[in-house]
Amino acid sequence: MAAEDALRVALPVPIRRLFDYRSTPGTDDVVPGCRVLVPLRRRTVVGIVCVPGARTDLSAPRLKSVSRVLDQEAVFPKPLFELLLWAAEYYQHPVGEILHAALPAVLRRGGPLRPATSRHWRITAQGINALPSLPKRSVVQRRVLESLKAAAPDGLADSDIRPVAKRVQPALARLVSRGWVAGTAADVHPLLDAVHGARLRLNAAQTQAVDRINASLGAYRAHLLHGVTGAGKTEVYLRSAAEAVSRGGQVMVLIPEIALTPQLVERFQNGLTGKLVVFHSGLGIRQRHEAWWAARQGAADVVLGTRSAVFTPLRNPALIIVDEEHDSSYKQQDGFRYNARDIAVKRAQQEQIPIVLGSATPALESVENARRGRYRLLTLKQRAGLR
């Protein structure tokens, strides 16, 4: 029996193997990391191609065809894709479940790679003139025009105009066709502007730590930043992150769930310049997709997040920071069980960028890695002062 060309696909099922599907004319340009829609028993699921052009010994009747190719490009950058494949082997977990867990829910369901654009609506001069003579039966159109007139000249976003009335979209379509309302499309990224506020004064130990971290930018190096409480580890993070961003790179900062507070986010906003995106458990499905896309496209200079943010794609990764690296919340306790700190170290190795592991009470394994020379130990023994 002659072997056939097939796509080897990872599926979101608790089975530690890949599945073969027949290549079709529409799959000729598929690359590893693309999503495809495939049949699985009596349902259709989203799979991720791991090996295009594979040779399979399955007989033709048993080999099902790919239903649809969802992407024209890989959803993960190559180093991140390789990291996820490594994690499946290292943690002995089904690769399909790991790959799907690293995707926003919208993509796991087969939605578009790029988030839907949001529209902004404004009333035109013709709309203002037409409002007084609008028929009484056009209740929804009247409410829309009145709301947009009240919001002039700024107008209203999709999310603000939806509550005005039921069936707003058909009314908007009619108003646009008459030239009474204008809509503009814009990408919606949940980006925060960093404002670069007043800095704390660095002491000698902080300055030395920043200099050593900055000197390692552009290559892999693991730094264990051991500092007493109040020693100013965050300021070291901020200075090194600012340097990485100034060189055109992106920075990933991992924080324990309990420590990701509005005050900490504000601290990073005040200590950096550029765009900041925050990942946390309170994000909605659409917000998470938009944040993921902003990081993937390089629109976000700094990605600040909890455990699962370690799998966020970055276009120009330059530095990873893990605050409170000893914290147990970095360990996923169910499903795909992993340690985000260890994943971050491996990611830094694969991306060939430095990583900073900070703590007042480092984990024993981190101390041992520093003793063996695998990590460079940076020590802050005194409290930081103000300028």
SVG drawing of the C-alpha trace seen along z (x, -y; Angstrom):
<svg xmlns="http://www.w3.org/2000/svg" viewBox="-45 -71 74 73">
<polyline fill="none" stroke="black" stroke-width="0.4" points="0.0,0.0 1.5,-3.4 1.9,-6.0 -0.2,-9.2 0.5,-12.8 -1.2,-14.0 -1.3,-16.8 -0.3,-15.7 -2.6,-17.7 -2.8,-18.2 -6.3,-18.0 -7.8,-19.2 -8.2,-15.7 -6.6,-13.8 -4.5,-11.6 -0.8,-12.0 -0.4,-11.7 -1.1,-13.6 -3.8,-12.8 -3.4,-12.4 -5.7,-14.0 -5.7,-13.9 -4.0,-16.9 -6.3,-18.7 -5.6,-21.4 -6.5,-24.0 -3.8,-22.8 -0.8,-23.2 0.5,-26.3 -0.2,-25.3 2.7,-25.8 3.2,-24.4 1.1,-26.3 -1.8,-27.0 -5.3,-26.1 -7.5,-23.8 -11.1,-22.6 -11.2,-18.8 -13.8,-16.0 -13.4,-14.0 -16.0,-11.2 -19.4,-12.9 -18.2,-16.5 -15.9,-19.1 -13.0,-20.5 -10.2,-23.0 -6.8,-21.4 -3.3,-22.9 -1.0,-21.6 2.3,-20.3 3.7,-18.4 2.5,-19.4 3.4,-17.0 3.7,-14.0 3.6,-10.5 0.9,-8.3 0.3,-4.5 -3.4,-4.9 -5.6,-3.4 -7.5,-5.9 -11.0,-5.0 -9.7,-5.7 -8.0,-9.0 -10.4,-11.9 -9.9,-15.2 -9.4,-18.6 -12.7,-20.5 -11.2,-24.0 -7.9,-25.9 -8.5,-28.7 -5.2,-30.6 -2.8,-31.8 0.0,-32.1 1.1,-30.3 -0.8,-31.5 2.4,-31.1 5.9,-32.5 8.2,-29.6 10.2,-29.8 6.9,-29.8 5.5,-26.9 8.7,-24.9 8.4,-25.8 4.9,-24.5 6.0,-21.2 8.8,-21.0 6.4,-21.5 4.2,-18.7 7.2,-16.3 8.7,-17.7 5.4,-17.6 4.1,-14.5 0.8,-16.1 -1.2,-15.8 0.2,-18.4 -3.2,-19.3 -4.5,-20.3 -1.3,-22.4 -1.5,-24.2 -5.2,-25.0 -4.7,-26.2 -2.2,-28.7 -4.8,-30.3 -7.5,-32.8 -11.0,-31.3 -12.0,-33.0 -9.3,-31.1 -10.0,-27.8 -13.6,-28.1 -12.4,-28.7 -12.8,-32.5 -10.7,-34.9 -7.0,-35.3 -7.3,-39.1 -9.9,-40.6 -12.9,-42.1 -12.6,-45.8 -14.8,-48.1 -16.6,-50.9 -17.1,-54.5 -20.3,-56.3 -20.8,-60.1 -23.9,-62.0 -23.4,-64.1 -24.7,-67.6 -27.4,-66.0 -28.4,-63.8 -28.7,-66.8 -30.9,-68.6 -33.0,-65.5 -33.7,-64.7 -36.6,-67.1 -38.5,-65.8 -37.9,-62.1 -41.3,-60.2 -42.5,-59.2 -42.6,-55.5 -38.8,-55.5 -38.3,-55.2 -34.9,-53.4 -33.4,-55.7 -34.5,-58.7 -32.9,-57.3 -29.7,-56.6 -29.6,-60.1 -30.4,-61.8 -27.7,-59.8 -25.1,-60.6 -26.1,-64.3 -25.7,-64.4 -22.3,-62.8 -21.1,-65.1 -18.5,-65.8 -16.8,-62.7 -19.5,-60.2 -20.0,-56.8 -18.3,-53.5 -20.1,-50.2 -20.2,-49.3 -21.7,-52.6 -24.4,-52.7 -25.7,-49.1 -27.7,-49.8 -29.6,-52.7 -32.3,-50.4 -32.9,-46.9 -32.0,-46.3 -29.5,-49.1 -27.5,-47.6 -30.3,-47.6 -31.1,-51.2 -27.5,-52.2 -27.3,-50.6 -30.3,-52.6 -28.9,-55.9 -25.5,-55.3 -27.2,-54.6 -29.0,-58.0 -25.8,-59.8 -27.0,-60.8 -24.5,-58.8 -20.8,-58.0 -18.9,-55.0 -15.2,-54.6 -13.4,-51.3 -10.5,-51.1 -8.6,-48.4 -9.3,-48.1 -6.3,-47.3 -6.6,-47.3 -3.3,-49.2 -2.3,-51.5 0.0,-54.4 3.1,-54.5 3.8,-58.0 7.4,-57.8 6.9,-59.6 9.4,-60.4 12.0,-57.7 13.3,-56.4 17.0,-57.0 19.1,-53.9 21.7,-52.9 25.0,-51.3 23.7,-47.7 20.6,-48.6 22.8,-50.4 25.1,-47.4 22.1,-45.0 20.6,-47.2 24.0,-47.5 24.5,-43.7 21.0,-43.0 21.3,-45.6 24.7,-44.3 23.1,-40.9 20.4,-42.2 20.6,-40.4 21.6,-37.0 20.4,-34.4 21.4,-34.9 19.5,-34.1 19.7,-36.6 18.6,-35.8 17.8,-39.1 17.8,-38.5 16.7,-41.6 15.3,-42.2 11.7,-43.6 11.8,-47.2 15.2,-46.9 13.8,-48.3 13.6,-45.2 10.7,-46.8 12.8,-49.8 15.5,-47.4 12.8,-45.8 11.6,-49.1 15.0,-50.4 16.0,-47.2 12.6,-47.0 12.9,-50.6 16.3,-49.9 14.9,-46.9 12.0,-48.9 14.3,-51.7 16.1,-49.2 12.9,-48.2 12.2,-45.1 9.2,-43.8 9.3,-42.9 7.2,-40.2 6.7,-40.6 5.1,-37.8 3.5,-38.6 1.7,-36.3 -2.1,-36.6 -2.4,-38.1 0.2,-40.8 -1.3,-42.0 -3.1,-45.1 -4.1,-48.4 -1.3,-50.0 1.3,-47.7 -0.1,-48.4 0.1,-52.1 3.7,-51.7 4.7,-50.2 2.8,-52.9 4.7,-55.6 8.0,-53.9 8.0,-53.2 7.4,-54.8 5.4,-53.1 2.4,-50.8 1.5,-48.4 -1.0,-45.5 -2.2,-43.5 -3.3,-39.9 -5.3,-38.7 -8.2,-36.3 -10.7,-39.1 -10.4,-39.8 -13.4,-39.0 -13.1,-36.7 -12.9,-39.7 -10.5,-41.7 -8.1,-38.7 -8.1,-38.2 -7.4,-41.9 -4.6,-41.9 -3.1,-38.7 -3.2,-40.2 -1.6,-43.5 1.3,-41.5 1.6,-39.3 1.8,-42.2 4.3,-44.2 1.8,-46.9 2.4,-46.3 5.9,-47.2 5.3,-45.5 3.2,-42.5 2.3,-42.3 0.4,-39.2 -0.1,-36.2 0.9,-32.6 -0.7,-31.9 0.7,-35.1 4.0,-33.1 2.5,-31.7 1.7,-35.1 3.3,-35.5 5.7,-38.4 7.0,-39.8 10.2,-41.3 10.9,-39.6 13.9,-41.2 13.5,-40.5 11.5,-38.4 11.0,-39.3 9.5,-36.9 8.7,-38.7 8.4,-36.7 9.8,-33.7 9.4,-31.4 5.6,-32.0 3.5,-28.8 0.9,-30.5 3.2,-30.0 2.4,-26.3 -0.7,-25.2 -2.4,-22.6 -4.9,-21.0 -5.3,-20.1 -1.9,-21.0 0.3,-21.1 3.3,-23.3 5.5,-25.9 5.3,-29.2 8.7,-30.3 10.4,-27.2 8.6,-27.7 9.8,-31.3 13.4,-30.3 13.1,-27.8 11.5,-30.4 14.3,-32.9 16.8,-30.2 14.9,-29.5 14.4,-33.2 18.0,-34.0 17.1,-36.8 17.9,-37.4 15.5,-36.6 15.4,-38.1 14.0,-36.1 13.3,-38.3 12.5,-37.4 13.2,-38.3 13.1,-34.6 14.3,-32.7 13.3,-29.1 15.9,-26.5 16.3,-25.3 17.0,-28.9 19.6,-29.3 21.2,-26.1 21.2,-27.2 23.0,-30.4 25.5,-28.4 26.3,-26.2 26.7,-29.2 23.6,-28.6 22.1,-31.8 24.0,-35.1 23.2,-36.2 22.4,-39.9 22.0,-40.9 20.2,-44.0 21.0,-44.1 19.7,-47.6 16.4,-49.4 16.1,-51.8 15.9,-55.6 14.1,-58.5 15.7,-61.2"/>
</svg>
